[in-house]
Amino acid sequence: MSGTPRLPRLLLIGSASVHTFRYLAGIAPHVAEVHLVCSGELPERYRVPNLGRVLQVGFGLAALGTAARIAALIDELQPDIVHVHQANSVAWHARRALAGRRVPWLLTCWGSDVLLLPQRNRWMKRMVAANLAAASAISSDSLHMAAVVRELAPVQRMDVLNFGMDALPPAPDIAAKPLNVLSCRLHKPLYRIDAIVRAWAEVEADARFAAWTLTVAASGEQSDSLRALADSLGLQRLSFTGFVSPELLAGMYRQARLFVSVPRSDATSISLLEAMGHGCLPLLSNLPANLEWVLDGVNGAIVEDIARLGTALKAQLLRAADDSQLAEAVALNRRLVAEKGLYRDNMGRFAAIYHDLLAR
């Protein structure tokens, strides 16, 4: 029998995160209906025409009634497929809800759930491993994370696939880009924004870079301490913007020549893809997922030692100030994003996984 496969009924399970909401909006055109189990309110901007039930639950380990509530919803809705986001306690609740039910489910790993959580203690490692082993298929946004998953548990199927940036913007006018650096990761210890602020002090002390500025976007638990650090260092060309909308952030990428992101652990970040697509030269920490996108000295730079971030930052400022060098790196980065980092294309690839699982 030929023809277009029937669109499946999807139950999406994930934390109240922009990543979950963005996935919901992107996958909706590929399914007949989508229902959501989430830990918070769904923002109005992400509501889609074919959205059905929305169930709010707690995903903490102490929320012992969550699995039963999800199981009751599954029995009521009879979805064709379940898609769970994160192999942490979200998947723990979902796995128990799905036990004994013949519904295929995809588990998408986000990064810290498999890269950091299993290192906390033996119990967490066992929980994550059991979640991974129980899923019908796993998706990971980097080859490195996929390898870690396979070390933790035997998996039935693995796909390496990221959520992607919304769309590839028009090619930037390199000559019109101001001499600006952008940091837009969350203000949490994981992302080491304090190291960027301290490195920037070295830049401001070097007369060669008197025309350069640094924009620190986003917010988080360390925002106040980061502002205090900048004040204590007497920094004059650093601005904090706080949280900004996606539209404003896109403008910040366009107005930057260099993007700096140096977390301790990370998978493929959407902010990296956005920076590459908008024409920023990436300066990144030495993480396996980053090495899948950036070759040091070719289309960006990898800092080996975070204690020498100031030196690395100044070296890349010299490179990013050269229009021809920047244009060459930007052209390569935009090709990479176009090939494997676009939102709409990758939502179609996720939908193809659903159809494959249903065809088994």
N, C-alpha and C positions, 0 to 999 in steps of 0.2 A: 504494500500500500504506500503510495507516494503522497506528496503534499506537505504543507506547513504543519509542524507538530502543534497540538493543542497547547494553548498557553496555560501554564500551571498556576495553581493556587498556592501562594507563598505565605508562610509564617516566618517573620523576621524577629529575632530575639537579640537584643543588645542594650548596652548602657545608654544613658541619656547623654550622648556625645554628638557633636556636629558630624563626626564620621559616620555614625549610625544613621542619622537623619539624612545626610547627603546620599548615602547608599540607598536608602528607601526611595528618595526622589528619583535616583538614576535607574533603579531596577524596575520601577513601577510600569514603564511602558512595555516591558518584556514579560509581564505576568498578567493573568486574568484578574486577579485580585491579590492584595497584599494586606496582611494583618500584622500588628506590631505588639510585641511584649517589650516593655521598656521600663527603666527606673525613674523616669521623669516625664514632664510635659513635652509633647511634640509641638515645636514652634509652628505657627500658622503657615509660615512660608514654605514648609516642607510637606504640607498636606497635599495629597494627590487625589485625583478623581476616583481611582479604584481602591482607595483605602477603606478597609473594613473595620474590624474591631481593633481597639487600642487598649491594652491591659497594662496598668502600672503595677509593678511589683518591686520588692527589695531584692537586690542581688548579693547582699552580705551573707556571710556564712551562717549568721545567726537567724536568717530569715527562713526558718525551716518549713514554712507553709508555701513557699514559692513554687516548689516543684509540683505540688498537688494542684495549685491554681493553673499552672501552665498545662499540666496533663488534662485537666478538665476542659481547658480551651481547645486543646488538640482534639479531644474526643468530640467536642461540639462542632468545630469547624471542618474537621477532616481535611487538612491541607495536603497537597500533593508532595510538598517538600518543605523542610524547615532549614533555615539558614541562621546559624548562631555566630555571633561576633565576639571573639576573645575566648581563649582557652582557660580562663581563670574561673572564678566562682560563677560567672554568667553561664559558662558551659557546664559547670557542675550541677546547677539547678536544671538546666535544659536536658542534660544526659539522664538524670533521674526521672524527669517527666516523660522522656521518650522511651524509657525501658519497657520492653515488651510490646511496643507499637511498631508496626511495619511501615514506618515513614522514613525515607532516606533523608539524611541531614548533612549539610555542609558546615564545616567549622572553619572560620576565617581567623587566623592569628594576626595580632596587631603589632607585636614586638616585645614589650615588657612582659607579657603573659607567658612567653616561652623563653625569652632571653634572660630575664631577671627573677621572676617569681619562683621558678624551681630551685633557685640558689638559696632561697630564704631558709628552708628547712626540709626535712625528709617528707613530711606530710604534704607540703605544697607540691613537691616534685611528684609524689604519687598521684595527687589529685589531677594535676595537669596532664600527666602521662595517661591516666585512665580516660580523661576527656578526649584526648587525641586518638587513642586506640578505639574508642567507641564510635567515632564519627564515620559516616560513609565516605567522606572525602575531606581533605584539608586544602586550604589555600593560604599561601604565604606571599608577602610582597617582595621577598628577596631570596636569592639562592642560599645565602648564609642561614637565614632563619629556617628555610626548608631543611637544610642539613641538620640543624639543631633539633627540629621536630623529629626527624628520623632517628636521632640518637636517643630521644626520650621515649619513643613508642613506635611499634609497627603501625603503619598507616596503609589504608586500602588504596588511596589515590592522593596524589599531590599535584597541585597546580600553582605555579608561581605567577602571581597576577596582582597588580596594585589598583587602587581606586582611581588614580589618575587626576590630572588637573582638568578643570572645567573645559577649556578649549585652548588651542594654541593661538595666542594673540598675534596681531600683525607684527612683522619684523620690526624691531626697534631701530630708531635713528641713533646709532652709536655716538655720532659726533655731538648730538644734542643732550646726551646723558650728563647730568652734573657729577661732580666728584663727591659721591656719597656712598657710604657703606650701610647695608641694612642687616639688622638682626631682628627676627620676628618669632623666635621660639618662646615657649612659655617660661615665665619667671619661676622656675622650680630648680632645686639642686641638680637634677638630672641633666639639665641643659647648660649649666655652667656659664650663665650670662655674666656672672661676676668676673670670670676669666677674660671675657671680651672687654668689659669695662676697664680692667687693669691693663690689658694689651693696648687699649685705645689711649691710655695715659702715655705710653711710649710713643705713640704716633703724634700726639699733640706736642710732645717734647722735641720732635724732630722738625726742623724748619723746612725740610723738603716737602712736607705734607700740610703746609699751613692752609691750603685751600680746601682740604678734605673735611667732611662732616660724617658723623655716625648717627643713624636713626635706630633707636631701640623700641620696637613695637611690641605689642602683646602685654600681658599682665600675669600676675600670679602671686603666690605667697611671699615671694622675695622682692616684690616691687619696691616697697618702702626701703628695704635695706640696700637695694641697688641704687636708688636715688641718693641715699646717704653716702654710699661709697663714691659715687661720682662727685658729690659735693666735697667730700674729704680730699679727693684727688685734685680738686680745683679745675675740673674739666669744663671747657668753654664751648666746645663744638660737638657736644653730644646732646641729643634731644630724646626724651621719653614721650611716646604718644599714647600709651595705654592701649586697651583693646580697640581695634578698628574693624570696620565692616570689610567683607571680601572685596567690595568695589574700591574702597580706599587703599586696601593692602595692594591691590593690583597696580594702583598708581604709584605706590611706594617702590614696588619692584621696578617699574618703568623708570623711576627717578634714581635708581641705584646702579652703580657699576660693579659693586662687589657685594656678595651675600656671604655672611659668616654664620656657621652653625657647628657647634663643637660639643654635642651631648656625649655623655659617658657610654650610652647604649642607644641604639636606634635601628629601626628597619628602614625601608624606603619611605621617606617623609614627603608628604604632599608639598610642603613648603620648598623642599629642594627642587621638585619638578617645576613648581611655579617660578622659582628663581631662574632656573635654566630656560624655561619657555619665554620669560620676559627679558632675557638678555643680561643677566647678572653672572659674573664670574664667581663660581662657588669656592669658598675656603672652608674645609670640613675636617672634622676629627677623623682619626684613623680607625674607621669601623668597617667591617666586611661589607655591609650593605652599601655604604658610600662608595666603596671601591668598585661596585658593580655599575656605577654611573659615571664616576670621575676618575680619570687617569692623571695622576699627579704630574703637573707641568704641561699637560696637553689641553684639556678642557676645564681645568680647575686646579686646585691644589689641596693636598692632604697634609695636615700638620701632625708630625710624628709625636712631638712632645708638647703638651699643653702649656708647660712652663715657658716655652719659647714661642708662644702664640704671637707676642708683639713683633718678634723678628719676622715670623711668617706673614703676618698681616702687612707689614711694611713692604716686604718683597712683592706681595700681590697687588698692593696699591700702585707700585711702579708699573706693573704689567697691565693693570686695568686702566691706567691713565693713557696707555698707548692705544689709539683707536683701532689700528690694524690688528694688533695682537688680540684685543678684546673681540673684534668682529670675527676673527677666525674661530675662537673658542665658542662664541655665541652660535655661529652657524652649525657647528657640530652638536652642541647641546640641544638646539631646537630640533635637529634631525632625530636625536635619540628620544626626545619626548614625543615627537610625532609617531615614532615607530612603536613605542610600548608604554606611553605614559599619558594617554588621553582618556578622560572620563567616559564619554559616550562609547567609544570603541571597547573599553574594558568592561563596561556594564553588559555589552553584548556578549563578551566572552564569559562573564559570570552566568548569564542566561544559558549559554551553551553547556556549561557544566550541569545546570539543572536538568536540561533535556537528556544529557548523557546518563545521569543518575536514574532518571525515570525510565530510560530505555533498557536498563539492566534486567 
